Amino acid sequence: MSPATLQENPTVETFFNVVETETLALFEHLSFEFLEEFDVFAPA
């Protein structure tokens, strides 16, 4: 499946529209504590 095929898929387009508009709500429900293990995200 090529990227062009995905771009023309209405389900993929709908998904990205939701992600674009609901990003803050999405981050409120996800846990990113595992990122603290990486110095890039939580320098010592």
C-alpha positions in Angstrom: 0.0 0.0 0.0 1.5 3.3 -1.0 1.2 6.7 0.9 -1.0 7.9 -1.9 -3.5 5.1 -1.3 -3.6 6.0 2.4 -4.2 9.7 1.6 -7.2 8.9 -0.5 -8.7 6.6 2.2 -11.6 8.5 4.0 -11.0 6.5 7.2 -7.4 7.7 7.4 -8.4 11.2 6.6 -11.0 11.2 9.4 -8.5 9.8 11.8 -6.0 12.5 11.1 -8.7 15.2 11.4 -9.7 13.9 14.8 -6.0 13.7 15.9 -5.5 17.3 14.7 -8.4 18.7 16.6 -8.5 16.5 19.7 -4.7 16.4 20.5 -5.1 18.0 23.9 -7.8 15.6 25.0 -5.7 12.7 23.7 -2.7 13.8 25.8 -4.8 14.2 28.9 -5.7 10.5 28.7 -2.3 9.0 27.8 0.5 8.3 30.3 3.9 9.5 29.1 5.7 8.7 32.4 7.9 6.1 30.5 9.6 9.1 28.7 11.2 10.0 32.0 13.6 7.1 31.4 15.2 8.9 28.5 17.6 11.8 29.3 16.4 13.6 26.2 12.9 14.1 27.8 14.0 14.4 31.4 17.6 15.6 31.8 19.2 14.7 35.1 
